[in-house]
Amino acid sequence: VAKDLALQMPEFRDSGVRVVSEGRTQYFALHGKTGHLVTAERIDRELLCESMEQCVLRCELIVEGEM
């Protein structure tokens, strides 16, 4: 994510970047040292999507401040 936003790690950490998912459980996070998008919680497809053929988890990336 840091690479895609063309931010170096010090400015990436200081820019208030965060990942927000729908609902209470936050399934994704940003690794503080690398800027990689990682899973923050175990994702149980059967629990989330039950009998649906396609399972999609949506999240938003929020960046505070100037880019």
A tleap script that builds the chain and sets N, CA, C and O, in Angstrom:
source leaprc.protein.ff14SB
mol = sequence {
  NVAL ALA LYS ASP LEU ALA LEU GLN MET PRO
  GLU PHE ARG ASP SER GLY VAL ARG VAL VAL
  SER GLU GLY ARG THR GLN TYR PHE ALA LEU
  HIE GLY LYS THR GLY HIE LEU VAL THR ALA
  GLU ARG ILE ASP ARG GLU LEU LEU CYS GLU
  SER MET GLU GLN CYS VAL LEU ARG CYS GLU
  LEU ILE VAL GLU GLY GLU CMET
}
set mol.1.N position { 0.840 -1.186 0.000 }
set mol.1.CA position { 0.000 0.000 0.000 }
set mol.1.C position { 0.880 1.242 0.000 }
set mol.1.O position { 0.603 2.205 -0.716 }
set mol.2.N position { 1.943 1.222 0.803 }
set mol.2.CA position { 2.843 2.377 0.832 }
set mol.2.C position { 3.442 2.608 -0.549 }
set mol.2.O position { 3.544 3.750 -0.997 }
set mol.3.N position { 3.832 1.552 -1.218 }
set mol.3.CA position { 4.406 1.662 -2.559 }
set mol.3.C position { 3.370 2.210 -3.543 }
set mol.3.O position { 3.692 3.082 -4.349 }
set mol.4.N position { 2.140 1.714 -3.487 }
set mol.4.CA position { 1.077 2.175 -4.388 }
set mol.4.C position { 0.759 3.655 -4.180 }
set mol.4.O position { 0.390 4.344 -5.130 }
set mol.5.N position { 0.898 4.147 -2.956 }
set mol.5.CA position { 0.634 5.557 -2.654 }
set mol.5.C position { 1.874 6.420 -2.843 }
set mol.5.O position { 1.826 7.635 -2.650 }
set mol.6.N position { 2.994 5.785 -3.224 }
set mol.6.CA position { 4.275 6.487 -3.422 }
set mol.6.C position { 4.718 7.220 -2.155 }
set mol.6.O position { 5.199 8.352 -2.216 }
set mol.7.N position { 4.548 6.561 -1.010 }
set mol.7.CA position { 4.968 7.125 0.265 }
set mol.7.C position { 6.123 6.305 0.823 }
set mol.7.O position { 6.120 5.078 0.723 }
set mol.8.N position { 7.107 6.975 1.407 }
set mol.8.CA position { 8.183 6.300 2.124 }
set mol.8.C position { 7.648 5.924 3.507 }
set mol.8.O position { 6.693 6.532 3.992 }
set mol.9.N position { 8.259 4.929 4.137 }
set mol.9.CA position { 7.722 4.414 5.394 }
set mol.9.C position { 7.584 5.471 6.497 }
set mol.9.O position { 6.547 5.477 7.159 }
set mol.10.N position { 8.548 6.361 6.743 }
set mol.10.CA position { 8.315 7.354 7.812 }
set mol.10.C position { 7.078 8.219 7.555 }
set mol.10.O position { 6.283 8.447 8.466 }
set mol.11.N position { 6.913 8.698 6.328 }
set mol.11.CA position { 5.741 9.535 6.047 }
set mol.11.C position { 4.469 8.701 5.979 }
set mol.11.O position { 3.384 9.213 6.255 }
set mol.12.N position { 4.583 7.417 5.613 }
set mol.12.CA position { 3.434 6.507 5.591 }
set mol.12.C position { 2.891 6.322 7.000 }
set mol.12.O position { 1.681 6.391 7.215 }
set mol.13.N position { 3.768 6.090 7.950 }
set mol.13.CA position { 3.353 5.889 9.347 }
set mol.13.C position { 2.755 7.165 9.933 }
set mol.13.O position { 1.818 7.103 10.730 }
set mol.14.N position { 3.288 8.314 9.544 }
set mol.14.CA position { 2.855 9.589 10.117 }
set mol.14.C position { 1.631 10.185 9.430 }
set mol.14.O position { 1.087 11.179 9.910 }
set mol.15.N position { 1.185 9.599 8.312 }
set mol.15.CA position { 0.088 10.206 7.547 }
set mol.15.C position { -1.296 9.766 7.999 }
set mol.15.O position { -2.287 10.194 7.408 }
set mol.16.N position { -1.402 8.932 9.019 }
set mol.16.CA position { -2.702 8.520 9.521 }
set mol.16.C position { -3.434 7.591 8.567 }
set mol.16.O position { -4.655 7.673 8.436 }
set mol.17.N position { -2.696 6.703 7.895 }
set mol.17.CA position { -3.304 5.749 6.972 }
set mol.17.C position { -3.891 4.597 7.775 }
set mol.17.O position { -3.237 4.051 8.664 }
set mol.18.N position { -5.134 4.229 7.453 }
set mol.18.CA position { -5.753 3.085 8.136 }
set mol.18.C position { -6.723 2.388 7.201 }
set mol.18.O position { -7.192 2.965 6.220 }
set mol.19.N position { -7.014 1.139 7.521 }
set mol.19.CA position { -7.942 0.320 6.751 }
set mol.19.C position { -9.200 0.144 7.583 }
set mol.19.O position { -9.131 -0.184 8.767 }
set mol.20.N position { -10.353 0.364 6.957 }
set mol.20.CA position { -11.632 0.238 7.654 }
set mol.20.C position { -12.507 -0.751 6.897 }
set mol.20.O position { -12.698 -0.628 5.687 }
set mol.21.N position { -13.039 -1.740 7.624 }
set mol.21.CA position { -13.944 -2.726 7.043 }
set mol.21.C position { -15.360 -2.474 7.534 }
set mol.21.O position { -15.564 -1.831 8.564 }
set mol.22.N position { -16.332 -2.982 6.793 }
set mol.22.CA position { -17.728 -2.881 7.229 }
set mol.22.C position { -17.922 -3.786 8.442 }
set mol.22.O position { -17.284 -4.833 8.547 }
set mol.23.N position { -18.788 -3.391 9.343 }
set mol.23.CA position { -19.088 -4.214 10.501 }
set mol.23.C position { -18.098 -4.011 11.632 }
set mol.23.O position { -17.227 -3.143 11.568 }
set mol.24.N position { -18.242 -4.824 12.667 }
set mol.24.CA position { -17.411 -4.690 13.863 }
set mol.24.C position { -16.010 -5.258 13.684 }
set mol.24.O position { -15.036 -4.677 14.161 }
set mol.25.N position { -15.910 -6.367 13.015 }
set mol.25.CA position { -14.624 -7.036 12.879 }
set mol.25.C position { -13.800 -6.387 11.777 }
set mol.25.O position { -14.264 -6.231 10.648 }
set mol.26.N position { -12.594 -6.018 12.112 }
set mol.26.CA position { -11.655 -5.453 11.143 }
set mol.26.C position { -10.755 -6.588 10.665 }
set mol.26.O position { -9.860 -7.028 11.385 }
set mol.27.N position { -11.003 -7.055 9.440 }
set mol.27.CA position { -10.281 -8.205 8.918 }
set mol.27.C position { -8.921 -7.856 8.332 }
set mol.27.O position { -8.086 -8.742 8.151 }
set mol.28.N position { -8.685 -6.597 8.036 }
set mol.28.CA position { -7.439 -6.194 7.397 }
set mol.28.C position { -6.761 -5.098 8.192 }
set mol.28.O position { -7.410 -4.324 8.896 }
set mol.29.N position { -5.433 -5.044 8.067 }
set mol.29.CA position { -4.641 -4.016 8.730 }
set mol.29.C position { -3.433 -3.708 7.855 }
set mol.29.O position { -3.158 -4.410 6.882 }
set mol.30.N position { -2.729 -2.662 8.213 }
set mol.30.CA position { -1.488 -2.311 7.524 }
set mol.30.C position { -0.321 -2.658 8.430 }
set mol.30.O position { -0.294 -2.268 9.598 }
set mol.31.N position { 0.642 -3.388 7.892 }
set mol.31.CA position { 1.840 -3.752 8.646 }
set mol.31.C position { 2.658 -2.475 8.853 }
set mol.31.O position { 2.997 -1.796 7.883 }
set mol.32.N position { 2.975 -2.147 10.096 }
set mol.32.CA position { 3.630 -0.891 10.418 }
set mol.32.C position { 5.026 -0.724 9.855 }
set mol.32.O position { 5.438 0.398 9.559 }
set mol.33.N position { 5.770 -1.821 9.699 }
set mol.33.CA position { 7.152 -1.705 9.227 }
set mol.33.C position { 7.275 -1.779 7.714 }
set mol.33.O position { 8.206 -1.214 7.141 }
set mol.34.N position { 6.342 -2.474 7.055 }
set mol.34.CA position { 6.462 -2.679 5.608 }
set mol.34.C position { 5.428 -1.917 4.796 }
set mol.34.O position { 5.655 -1.639 3.618 }
set mol.35.N position { 4.290 -1.572 5.404 }
set mol.35.CA position { 3.214 -0.922 4.665 }
set mol.35.C position { 2.376 -1.899 3.869 }
set mol.35.O position { 1.553 -1.484 3.053 }
set mol.36.N position { 2.571 -3.210 4.094 }
set mol.36.CA position { 1.798 -4.232 3.389 }
set mol.36.C position { 0.405 -4.371 4.000 }
set mol.36.O position { 0.217 -4.189 5.203 }
set mol.37.N position { -0.562 -4.698 3.149 }
set mol.37.CA position { -1.913 -5.004 3.606 }
set mol.37.C position { -1.900 -6.445 4.092 }
set mol.37.O position { -1.507 -7.342 3.346 }
set mol.38.N position { -2.323 -6.684 5.331 }
set mol.38.CA position { -2.303 -8.023 5.924 }
set mol.38.C position { -3.663 -8.341 6.537 }
set mol.38.O position { -4.467 -7.441 6.781 }
set mol.39.N position { -3.915 -9.619 6.784 }
set mol.39.CA position { -5.140 -10.002 7.484 }
set mol.39.C position { -4.921 -9.790 8.979 }
set mol.39.O position { -3.890 -10.175 9.530 }
set mol.40.N position { -5.893 -9.180 9.616 }
set mol.40.CA position { -5.805 -8.872 11.036 }
set mol.40.C position { -6.566 -9.893 11.879 }
set mol.40.O position { -6.294 -10.058 13.068 }
set mol.41.N position { -7.508 -10.563 11.259 }
set mol.41.CA position { -8.329 -11.563 11.940 }
set mol.41.C position { -8.466 -12.781 11.031 }
set mol.41.O position { -8.300 -12.686 9.815 }
set mol.42.N position { -8.765 -13.900 11.627 }
set mol.42.CA position { -9.031 -15.107 10.849 }
set mol.42.C position { -10.314 -14.883 10.047 }
set mol.42.O position { -11.317 -14.415 10.587 }
set mol.43.N position { -10.276 -15.219 8.754 }
set mol.43.CA position { -11.432 -15.025 7.883 }
set mol.43.C position { -12.087 -16.382 7.651 }
set mol.43.O position { -11.498 -17.259 7.019 }
set mol.44.N position { -13.292 -16.553 8.155 }
set mol.44.CA position { -14.039 -17.803 8.028 }
set mol.44.C position { -15.108 -17.615 6.954 }
set mol.44.O position { -16.158 -17.028 7.214 }
set mol.45.N position { -14.840 -18.112 5.758 }
set mol.45.CA position { -15.736 -17.928 4.624 }
set mol.45.C position { -17.128 -18.508 4.895 }
set mol.45.O position { -18.131 -17.883 4.552 }
set mol.46.N position { -17.198 -19.676 5.497 }
set mol.46.CA position { -18.495 -20.305 5.762 }
set mol.46.C position { -19.337 -19.473 6.713 }
set mol.46.O position { -20.556 -19.393 6.561 }
set mol.47.N position { -18.699 -18.860 7.682 }
set mol.47.CA position { -19.418 -18.028 8.637 }
set mol.47.C position { -19.867 -16.714 7.995 }
set mol.47.O position { -20.987 -16.263 8.233 }
set mol.48.N position { -19.015 -16.107 7.194 }
set mol.48.CA position { -19.315 -14.805 6.592 }
set mol.48.C position { -20.301 -14.888 5.438 }
set mol.48.O position { -21.205 -14.058 5.336 }
set mol.49.N position { -20.140 -15.872 4.573 }
set mol.49.CA position { -20.903 -15.889 3.324 }
set mol.49.C position { -21.876 -17.056 3.210 }
set mol.49.O position { -22.635 -17.140 2.245 }
set mol.50.N position { -21.857 -17.942 4.176 }
set mol.50.CA position { -22.733 -19.111 4.213 }
set mol.50.C position { -22.785 -19.810 2.870 }
set mol.50.O position { -21.771 -20.356 2.435 }
set mol.51.N position { -23.921 -19.817 2.198 }
set mol.51.CA position { -24.073 -20.606 0.972 }
set mol.51.C position { -23.905 -19.775 -0.300 }
set mol.51.O position { -24.225 -20.248 -1.391 }
set mol.52.N position { -23.412 -18.557 -0.175 }
set mol.52.CA position { -23.219 -17.708 -1.351 }
set mol.52.C position { -22.044 -18.220 -2.170 }
set mol.52.O position { -21.020 -18.621 -1.618 }
set mol.53.N position { -22.197 -18.206 -3.494 }
set mol.53.CA position { -21.140 -18.690 -4.372 }
set mol.53.C position { -19.931 -17.761 -4.356 }
set mol.53.O position { -18.793 -18.228 -4.330 }
set mol.54.N position { -20.166 -16.458 -4.371 }
set mol.54.CA position { -19.082 -15.483 -4.389 }
set mol.54.C position { -19.033 -14.761 -3.044 }
set mol.54.O position { -20.044 -14.247 -2.565 }
set mol.55.N position { -17.852 -14.729 -2.448 }
set mol.55.CA position { -17.681 -14.083 -1.147 }
set mol.55.C position { -16.747 -12.884 -1.317 }
set mol.55.O position { -15.606 -13.042 -1.750 }
set mol.56.N position { -17.225 -11.693 -0.979 }
set mol.56.CA position { -16.446 -10.474 -1.143 }
set mol.56.C position { -16.405 -9.730 0.185 }
set mol.56.O position { -17.441 -9.471 0.798 }
set mol.57.N position { -15.196 -9.389 0.620 }
set mol.57.CA position { -15.022 -8.540 1.797 }
set mol.57.C position { -14.539 -7.185 1.314 }
set mol.57.O position { -13.518 -7.089 0.634 }
set mol.58.N position { -15.258 -6.161 1.659 }
set mol.58.CA position { -14.890 -4.814 1.209 }
set mol.58.C position { -14.225 -4.059 2.374 }
set mol.58.O position { -14.591 -4.210 3.540 }
set mol.59.N position { -13.252 -3.259 2.005 }
set mol.59.CA position { -12.614 -2.400 2.990 }
set mol.59.C position { -12.225 -1.098 2.300 }
set mol.59.O position { -12.135 -1.030 1.074 }
set mol.60.N position { -12.000 -0.084 3.096 }
set mol.60.CA position { -11.615 1.222 2.583 }
set mol.60.C position { -10.272 1.603 3.196 }
set mol.60.O position { -9.980 1.268 4.344 }
set mol.61.N position { -9.478 2.292 2.426 }
set mol.61.CA position { -8.214 2.825 2.886 }
set mol.61.C position { -8.410 4.318 3.109 }
set mol.61.O position { -8.778 5.044 2.185 }
set mol.62.N position { -8.167 4.772 4.319 }
set mol.62.CA position { -8.347 6.182 4.659 }
set mol.62.C position { -6.958 6.788 4.900 }
set mol.62.O position { -6.164 6.265 5.682 }
set mol.63.N position { -6.690 7.889 4.217 }
set mol.63.CA position { -5.413 8.601 4.371 }
set mol.63.C position { -5.722 10.004 4.841 }
set mol.63.O position { -6.408 10.762 4.156 }
set mol.64.N position { -5.215 10.349 6.011 }
set mol.64.CA position { -5.419 11.692 6.553 }
set mol.64.C position { -4.268 12.585 6.120 }
set mol.64.O position { -3.144 12.113 5.946 }
set mol.65.N position { -4.533 13.828 5.952 }
set mol.65.CA position { -3.483 14.779 5.588 }
set mol.65.C position { -3.260 14.834 4.091 }
set mol.65.O position { -4.013 14.252 3.309 }
set mol.66.N position { -2.211 15.544 3.706 }
set mol.66.CA position { -1.906 15.743 2.294 }
set mol.66.C position { -1.108 14.573 1.754 }
set mol.66.O position { -0.368 13.901 2.472 }
set mol.67.N position { -1.292 14.350 0.431 }
set mol.67.CA position { -0.522 13.315 -0.257 }
set mol.67.C position { 0.223 13.958 -1.393 }
set mol.67.O position { 0.944 13.277 -2.122 }
savepdb mol mol.pdb
quit
